[in-house]
Amino acid sequence: MEVTENNLQTLVGYLQHTLSPDPTVRRPAEKFLESVEANQNYPVLLLTLVDKADVDMTIRVAGAVTFKNYVKRNWRIISLLSCLYMVHVKSDHVQTSYVAAVWNASSDVIFAI
């Protein structure tokens, strides 16, 4: 899942559907987002969306919450001699994107992450 404008717009659509009170709209969107979590650039795509100033703030916050949930489901925290290590295949690239997104984010987005 490359970071392209088309993929960002698709992600916006699904995030918007996750905010629907109608479970017949919300649940398929949630299932789709969970199904694409395995794609290598998915967290980077989410953080790119969160960092885009021209995207509606509600969608950016939904993206931040989705990223948080992604991390909870897919990253392991290992305690070893009182040190915590996050293990992920592309963690350096994700961490760089995360820092950029947090640096440029509004307080609402930072609170969601």
N, C-alpha and C positions, 0 to 999 in steps of 0.2 A: 504494500500500500504506500505508494509514493506520495510525497507532499506536493500535490498539484491543486490548482484552483478548482478543478472538477471534483476531486476527492474532498476538498474542504467544504464545498457546497453540499455534497452528499452527506457529509458528517453534520453540517448545520441542520439539514432536513431531519435526520434521525434524532439529533439532540432535541429539536423542537417537538418531535413526536413524543419523546420521553416525558415531556412536561404536560402532556394531555391528561385530563382527569378521566378520560374514557379508556378503560383497560384494553379494549379491542384495538386501540391505536397505540397506546403506550407499550404494552407487552411485546408486540413484534419488534418495535424499535429497540427496546432493551435487549431482546434476544439477538437482534442483528449486531448490536454493538459488542455484546459478549462474544459472538461468533467471529468477529474480525480482530479480537484481541491478540490472537496468535500471529498476526501479520507483523513483520519486523519493524516497520516504521509507524505503527499505530500510536504509540505514546508520543512520538515526535509530531505526528499529525495533530493529535489533541492539543499539545502544547503550542503548536504554531497557531491553531485556532484561538486558543486562550490569549495569545499575545497580539492578535490582530485588533487594532483599535477601531476598525470600521465594521466589526461584527457587533451585533446587539449584545448589551451587557448580560442579559438573561441567558443567552446562548453561551457566552464566555464562562459564566458561572457554572452552567450545566456541564460544560466541557471540563472545567476544573474539578468538579465533583466526580465526573466520570473518570478522570485521570487518577484521582485519589482512590477510587474504588478499584481501578485497574492495578494500581500499586499494591493494594491490600490483597488482591487475589493472586497476583503473579510474582511478587518479589518475596523472597524469604529473608527474614532477619535472623542472623545467627549470632548468638552470644558466645564469645570466646575470650576468656581472661578479661572480662568487663569491657570488651570492645564490641561494637556493633558494626557489622558489615552488611551492606546491601548487595545481593547477588543478582545480576541480570546480564544477559548476553551483550547488550549494547548500552550498558549503563553510562559510559562516558558521554556518548552522544545525547542520551536522554537527560543526563545531569546538566549538560551545557544548555540544552533547550529549556530545561526547567529553570535554571538560573536566569536566563534571558527573559522568560515569561514572567517570573516573579519580579524581576527588576523593573519591568515596564508595566506591571499590572496595577489595577486599581485596588483599593482596600477590600472591595467585595470579592474579587477574584482571589486575592491572597487569603482571605478568611476561609474561602471554600476549599482551597488546597490544604 
